Amino acid sequence: MATPLRRRALSRRTFLRGTGVAIALPWLEAMTPSLARASVKAPTRHAFVFMPNGVKIDDWTPGEDSGRLGKLPFLLEPLEPLKKSVSVLSRLAIDAGRAHGDGPGDHARAASTFLTCMRARKTGGADIEVGVSVDQMLAEAIGGETSLRSLELGMQGGKLAGICDSGYSCAYSNNISWRTPTAPVAKEVDPREVFRRLFGDPDVVLDQAEQLRRREKTVQLLDQALEDAKRLQRTLGPGDRAKLDEYLTAIRDLEKRFENAEETSTLAPPRELLEQAGRSYSDRLALMYEIMALAFQADITRVITFMTGNGGSNLSYRQIGVPDGHHDLSHHGNDEAKLTKLRTINHFHVEAFARFLTRLGEIEDQGSPLLERCAILFGSGLSDGNRHNHDNLPILVAGQGNGLFKTGRHLMPRRSEVPLANLYLHLLRKSGVRITSFADSNGGIEGL
């Protein structure tokens, strides 16, 4: 079982002073010296978030051409407070997602090629084949530095056998991560099971977290008491100062009890999130994002993939007032009522992603927000689900990834179509993977 609690690095030493004695408070911060931390480079974390069925692309694309990210369109409005940490990439395409004589099956191809950019063999049997995905290439390069080489998550389960989309194996629709061209990496869809795998039994962790919160509350009260003692010391006569010395002795005895406790910090999510793990899609989505943030914070893994729905997902979103199936709505035929509901679903997913980014920005990682250490891709393998087109894909990158990306911009290459594989090639090379090409890559992306 994984250890549910984890040490944090010390950013500064804290002392409370009373009657000329410096009293350290080690339970507030861990004991790693700041200078030692400065010599260790913070690791880069990578995440890839897949959203099925495409978007209403004109509600996604910023109005300005390539350059600084200006006013955000409707679907990206939730990212306004995070605009400096996000870039929108237009005109990217996955040519392998197109039919090329294989006929229907765009949703299976949209999922299976999202991180591979390789053509999927059309089969409903065991002879599946597509390509190694970018996340698994990263995991191969950096996964040995953490307890989990990669983590694959999703909101919908699904079988690996049988046919799910127009002659394509269900393995293609239900997976975006491929360890080898013929072996997808199964994803975990139960938040409590994910938490158990990463941190241990949720109930045990929450109990320990509650104990820690109570101890931290006691520390706060102790801190206040010592501050009061300092103020009193300056105003009291000799006799009262002796009494104050007795008081501070008692404080020091209490301090020793805390010094004997392990300096730890909880990595448990709020109790209500785990309690809601089996409830609505919204609750489970929030918990999955929270677990992703915790996994990065604890440095349990540095590579995560997350499918907010399987390829061609027809989930309904009653919790946001859309009882219709997502896939059905993506075939809107320009019906305004359907388009309104589709926009609502798309907006909901961007809101959830924005909350995830905000959470990463709140976590400190070696003196900087964790978001700055992350390289996160969010998007879909389809642009307009109604037309099943695989060009001009809705793609975002978030976080600077320790210098992997320049953010706060809208990147629109001069060419009308650029392989998404170019982005992955850039990411792999910057991450130290010795590679000259990835899938159908043909160069770089201007301004990346």
N, C-alpha and C positions, 0 to 999 in steps of 0.2 A: 504494500500500500504506500502510495506517495505521502510524504510528510506534508500535512495541511498548512503548517505555519512556516514562515521563511524569514531569515535575517535580512535586515536592510542596512545599507551603507550609512555610515555616520557623516553628516554634512558639516557639523560643527560640534564642539564640546560645550556643554551647558553646565554652569556652576551657579549655585545659590549660596550667598555668603551671609553668615550670621555669627556675631561675636568673634570676628576675625578668622573664622574657619570656612574654607571653601568646601561646599557639599556638592558632589557630582550627582547628576540624575541620569544614570546610564540606561534606564528603562525607556527613556524618551527617544533615544537614538541608538543604533547599533555601534559597535566599537571599531569598525574599520577606519583607519586614519584617512583624512581627506587627501593627503599627498599620495598615498598608495592607490586610491581610486583614480586619481588624475592620470596615472601611468597606464591605465587599462582603457582601451578604446571600447566605447559602448557598441554592442552588436546591432546589426540591422535586422529588423523583423519584416517579413513579407506576408501579405495576405491578398487573396484573390476572391472576390465576391461576385457570384453569378446571379443574374436576375433573368428569368425566362420571358419569352414572348415579345421581346422588344419594347419600344416606347412610341409615343407620339413625338416623332423626332423634331418637328418644328417647335414643340414646347420644351425641348431639351437643349437645342443648340443656341449659344449666345449670338446675338445679332451682329456683333462686331466681327471683323476678320481676325486673322491671327494677331495676337498681341496681348496686352494686359487684359485680364479678365474684368470686364465691366459689369453692367447690370445683368443679373442672372435671369433666365427665363423661368416660367412658372414651375416646371418640374424640378429645377435646381434651387429654388428659393430657400429651402431649408438649409442650404449650405452657405448662405450669405454671411453669417458670423465667422465662417471658416474659410472664406474666399482666399485668403492669403496662403492657405495650406492645401489648396486644391487646384488642379488644372483640368480643363476639358480638352479632349483630343478628338478632332473631327477628321473625317475622310479616311478612317482606318477600315480595313476590310479583311475578311477571311475567305479567300477564294476557294479553299477546300470545303467550305460550307455549301457551296453551290452544287447543283445536281450533277453537272458534267456527264449527262446521259443516264444517270441513275434514277431519275424521276422523283416522286415525292419523298418526303422524309426530312424536311428542313429543320424540324425541331430536334430530332435526334442528331443531325449534323451540327446544329447550332451549339448544342451542349458538348458533344464529343470533340469538336474542333476548337472550342473556346480557348483552351490552354495548350492545345497541341498544334493547331493550324495545319494539321495533316488530314488528308482525305480518309474518311472512314469506309472500310470495305462494307458494301451493302450485303448483309447477311442476317438471318435470324437464328443461325446455328452457333456452334461453339467456335467457329473460325473467325472471330472478331479480330479486327486490327485497325489501329488508327495511328498512334505515335506516342512518344514519351512527352509528357506535359511539362511546361516550364517550371511548375512548382516542384516536380519530382527531380528535375535537373538541379534546382537550387538545394533541395533536400539532400541530394547526393553530395553536393559540394560543402554544405555547412551544417547538415543535420547531425553529424557526429559530435557536435559541440554541446548538444542539449539531450535531455533524457528521451524526448520524442523527436525523431528526425522530421516528422511532419504531422499535421493534424487535419483530418478531412471531416467536415461537418455538413449537415444538410437539414432542411425542414421537412422533407418528404422521404420516406423509405422507398424501396423499389427493388424488384428482383433483377438479377443479372442475366437470366435466361428468358427465352420467349421473345415475342415480337411486340414492340410498343409503338412503333411509328412506321407505317408503310413499308414493311419488309426489313426494317432495321431492328437489330437486337435491342432489348431493354437496357443492356449494358451501356449503350451509347446515350440514351436519354437520361439515365440516372446517375451518370458520373462525369466529372470534368477532370479528375485527377487520374493519370495513367502512369504507373511505375515502369511498364514496358509497353511496346506497341500492342500487345495482346492481353495485358493484365491491368484492368482498372483497380484503383485503390478504393475499397469500400468505405463509405462515409457513415458516421454516427449521427443519428437523428434524435436521440433521447437526451435532453439536457442533463438530467440527473446522472445518467450513465457516463456522459462526457465528464461531468464534474467528478464523479467517483474515480474515473480513470486518471484524471489529472491531480486531484488533491486528496482523494480518500473518500470515506463515507460521508455524505453531506450532513447527516445529523450530528456525527461526531465533530466535524469541522465547525459547524455552527455553534455547538456547545463550547468549544475551545475559543471561538471568536467572541462569544458572549463573556467568557471569563476574562479575556484580554480587555474588552471594552470596560468592564467593571474596574480592572486594575488601572487602566488609563484614567478613569474618572477619579480614582483615589489619588493618583499622581497629580492630577490637576488641583485637587483640594490641598495636597501637601505643598505644592508650589505656592498656592495662595497663602498658606499659613506661614511659610518661610518669608515671603515678601512682607507680611504683616510684622513678623519678628524684626526684620531689618529696620522698618520704620520706627518701631517702638524703641529699639536700642539707642537711637539718637536722643531720645527724650527722657529716659529713665535715670534715676539715681543708682548708686552702687548696690543697694539692697535689692531693688527690683531687677537690676541687671543679673544678679545671682539667680533669681527666680527664672529669668529668661534663659539663662544658661541651662537650667534643669529642663526647661521646655525644649530647647534645641537638642539636648541629649536624647530626649524621647523621640524627637524627630529623626535624629541620626539612627536610633535603633530601628525605627520604622523603615528608614532608607535601606538598612542592611537586609531587611526581609525582601525588598524588591530587587536588591542586587543579586540575591540568590536565585531569582527567577530568570529564565532564559529571555534574552532580549529578542522579542519576536514581533512580527506584524501580521495581522490577519489578511488572508487573501480570499476570504469567503465573500461571496456576493450577499446583498441584503437578503435576510431570511425570506421576505415575502416573494422574492423572485423564484427561489427554489420551491416554495410552497405552491407557486402558480405554474410549475413546470408542465403539468399535464392539462392545462386549461387551454385558453384560446391561442390562435396562431400568433397574435400580437405579443402575448406574454412569453411564449416560447422563443420568439424572435429576439425579444429584448434580452432574455437570459442567454441565448447563444452568443450574442454580441458581447455581453458582459463576461462570459467565460473566455471568449477570445481575448479580451483586454487583460484578464487575469493571467491567462497563459503567457501572454507577452510580458506582462509585468514580472512574473515569476521566472521568466526565461526558461520555461519548460520546453517550448518549441519556438522556432523562428520562421516556420513556414506553415501557413494555414490556408485551406480552401474552404469556401462556404457557398453552398447552393441554397438560395432562398426559395427555390422551387425546382423541380425536375424540368427537363426539356419538354415543352408543350404542357406544362402544368395547368390544370383546370380547377385549381383551388378557388373556393369562394371566399369573399372577404366581408362576411356579415358584420364583423366587429367595427368596420368603418363604413357601413351602410351600402355595401355592394354584395348582394347575395348571388350574383351571376358568376359563372365560371370565368377564370382569367383567360384561358385559351379561347373560349367562345367570344369574349369581348375583344380579343386581339384581332379577330376577323370582323371588324366593325363595319366594313363596306361604306365608310364615311358617314355612318349613321351618328348623328350628333349625340343622341342619348347614350349610345354605347361608348363613344369617344369620351364623354364626360366621366363615365365610370372607369374607363381605362386610365384616364389621367389621375383619377383618385387613387387607384392602385399604385401607379408609378410614383406619385407624390408621396404616398405612404412609405414606400420602400426607401426613397431618398431621405425622408425624415428619420427613419430608423438608422440608416447609415450615418447621417449627420450626428445623431446622438452617440453612436459608437466613436466617431472621430472626436467629439467633444470629450468623451470619457478618456480617450487616450491622451488628449491634451491636458487633462487634469492630473495625470500620473507623472511624477518626477522620475526621471531615469538618468542618473549620474549628472545631475545639475541642469538637465533640459527636459522639456515635455517629451513623454514617450512618443507622441505623434511625430516628432521630428526624427525619431529613430526608425520610423516605419515607412515602408514603400507598399502602398495599398492600391490595388486596381479594383474598380467597381464597374460593371457593365453587363452587356448582353451579347449573345452571339447572333442576334437578329436586330435589325434596325426597326423597320415597320413590320410588325407581325402580320398585318393584313396582306402585304405583298411578299412576305417571306424573303426579304432581301438581306444579303450578307455584306453590304457595303455601307459606308457612312455609319458605322456602328456607334452606339452610345457608350463612350468610354470615359471614365474619370481616373485620374491618379491622385492620390492624397498622401500627404506626408513627404518630407524631403528625403527620407531614407538615407540619412547621413551623407547627403550630397548626391544621391542617385538622380533626383529630379529637381528641377526648378519649378516652383508652384506659383499660383496666383495668375495663371495665364490661360488663354484660349489658343491652342495650337491647331492651325489649319494649314497643312502643307499645300504648296503651290500645285502639286500634282492632284488630280481629281481622285486618285485612289492610291493608298499606301498600305502595304501588308501590315496587319497587326503584329505579325512576326517580327517586324523591325523593332517594335517596342520591347518585345521579349528578348531579342538579341542584345539590345542596349542594356537591359536589366541584368542579364546573365554576365555579360562582359564586365560591367561595373561591379558585379558581385564576385569577381575573381574566377569565373568559369572560363576556361580556355576553349573558345569556340569561334569558328569563323562564320557560321551561318546557323539559322534556326528555321526549319520548315522552308517556306518560300520567301524568306527575308531577302531584300535586295538593297540594303543600305540602312540609313538611319532615319530619324525624324527631326526635321528642322526645329531648332530651338529647344530640344528636349534637355 
